[in-house]
């Protein structure tokens, strides 16, 4: 019976969590739809959450592109298909690894930051002060972060795609002597502009997931400093899990069986 109780509580908690995030999403969408947006705060959050994440995103993408090229270039040349390496690196980066890795890296940095900041505000009763003044915490705190990440993550992903391809091109030339012209020509043939746009669309959705999960975890913080730590950890773990799940679903919907 105890096992059944645990399963029941877990299931109830899951539905409660999903309902809470859905309610937060709907309320945020209502403020955005009515253009009740704090523009200055949105730009501030875009700088903090997006611009300051640029270095870590670019480094991650650079080494990812180089690893893909390192693992494939020499073997491709040995089998006489060296002219396909550039297309493979660009294809994987634009459609999958670029948006997903950027989102995971940003989730680790900004998802934790959002949850910690809002959680600290809950613990110190600043959220209650906003509500006492007749201000909505969702409009004041959640919407700017949601818009900032929805805009900035696709921008970061576009830079990440470029850096990944450049890193792969350099390493392919270094270890397998594949010319830059051959690499770039292969990349152009393998990746269309539609592929890039779909990858950026995925990044925008991932940005919304990170902002909403981080905000919800922060606003649900209970238990003082220890609660802030739990909220921060939960925000990062949940965001990453949902990013992988959403990546699979969107890849299936956008690219289908045949890619």
Long-range contacts (C-beta under 8 A, 24 or more apart in sequence): 17-216, 20-216, 20-220, 21-212, 21-213, 21-216, 24-138, 24-142, 24-212, 24-215, 24-216, 24-219, 25-208, 25-212, 27-136, 27-138, 27-142, 28-138, 28-142, 28-143, 28-146, 28-212, 31-136, 31-138, 31-139, 31-143, 32-143, 32-146, 32-147, 36-139, 36-143, 37-143, 37-144, 37-147, 38-139, 38-140, 38-143, 38-144, 41-140, 41-144, 42-143, 42-144, 42-147, 42-148, 43-148, 44-144, 45-144, 45-145, 45-147, 45-148, 45-149, 46-147, 46-148, 46-151, 46-152, 48-110, 48-113, 48-148, 49-106, 49-110, 49-113, 49-114, 49-145, 49-148, 49-149, 49-152, 50-148, 50-149, 50-151, 50-152, 50-153, 50-155, 50-156, 51-152, 53-105, 53-106, 53-109, 53-110, 53-152, 53-156, 54-156, 54-159, 56-105, 56-109, 57-102, 57-105, 57-106, 57-156, 57-159, 57-160, 58-159, 58-160, 58-163, 60-101, 60-102, 60-105, 60-160, 61-93, 61-97, 61-98, 61-101, 61-102, 61-159, 61-160, 61-161, 61-163, 61-164, 61-167, 62-163, 62-164, 62-166, 62-167, 63-167, 64-93, 64-97, 64-101, 64-164, 64-167, 65-89, 65-93, 65-163, 65-164, 65-165, 65-166, 65-167, 65-168, 65-171, 66-167, 66-168, 66-170, 66-171, 68-92, 68-93, 68-97, 68-164, 68-168, 69-167, 69-168, 69-169, 69-171, 69-172, 69-175, 70-171, 70-175, 73-171, 73-172, 73-175, 73-176, 73-178, 74-175, 74-176, 76-176, 77-176, 77-177, 77-178, 82-172, 82-176, 82-178, 82-182, 83-178, 83-182, 83-185, 83-186, 84-186, 84-190, 85-168, 85-172, 85-176, 85-178, 85-183, 85-186, 86-165, 86-168, 86-169, 86-172, 86-178, 86-182, 86-183, 86-184, 86-185, 86-186, 86-187, 86-190, 87-186, 87-187, 87-189, 87-190, 87-191, 88-186, 88-190, 89-164, 89-165, 89-168, 89-169, 89-172, 89-183, 89-187, 90-161, 90-165, 90-168, 90-186, 90-187, 90-190, 90-191, 91-190, 91-191, 91-195, 93-160, 93-161, 93-164, 93-165, 93-168, 94-161, 94-191, 94-195, 94-196, 94-199, 95-191, 95-195, 95-198, 95-199, 95-251, 95-255, 96-199, 96-247, 96-251, 97-164, 98-157, 98-160, 98-161, 98-164, 98-199, 98-203, 99-153, 99-157, 99-199, 99-200, 99-202, 99-203, 99-206, 99-247, 100-202, 100-206, 100-243, 100-244, 100-247, 101-160, 102-153, 102-156, 102-157, 102-160, 102-203, 102-206, 103-153, 103-157, 103-203, 103-206, 103-207, 103-209, 103-210, 103-243, 104-240, 104-243, 106-149, 106-153, 106-156, 106-206, 106-207, 106-210, 107-206, 107-210, 107-236, 107-239, 107-240, 107-243, 108-236, 108-240, 110-149, 110-210, 110-214, 111-210, 111-213, 111-214, 111-235, 111-236, 111-239, 112-214, 112-232, 112-235, 112-236, 113-214, 114-145, 114-210, 114-211, 114-214, 114-215, 114-218, 114-235, 115-214, 115-215, 115-217, 115-218, 115-221, 115-228, 115-231, 115-232, 115-234, 115-235, 115-236, 116-218, 116-228, 116-231, 116-232, 117-218, 118-214, 118-215, 118-217, 118-218, 118-219, 118-221, 119-217, 119-218, 119-219, 119-221, 119-227, 119-228, 119-231, 119-232, 120-221, 120-228, 121-218, 122-218, 122-219, 122-220, 122-221, 122-222, 123-221, 123-224, 123-225, 123-227, 123-228, 127-219, 137-219, 141-215, 142-211, 142-212, 142-215, 142-219, 145-211, 145-214, 145-215, 146-208, 146-211, 146-212, 146-215, 148-211, 149-207, 149-208, 149-210, 149-211, 150-204, 150-207, 150-208, 150-211, 151-204, 151-207, 152-207, 153-203, 153-204, 153-206, 153-207, 153-210, 154-200, 154-201, 154-203, 154-204, 154-207, 156-203, 157-199, 157-200, 157-203, 158-196, 158-200, 161-196, 161-199, 198-254, 198-255, 201-250, 201-254, 202-246, 202-247, 202-250, 202-251, 202-254, 205-246, 205-250, 206-243, 206-246, 206-247, 209-239, 209-242, 209-243, 209-246, 210-239, 210-243, 213-238, 213-239, 213-242, 214-239
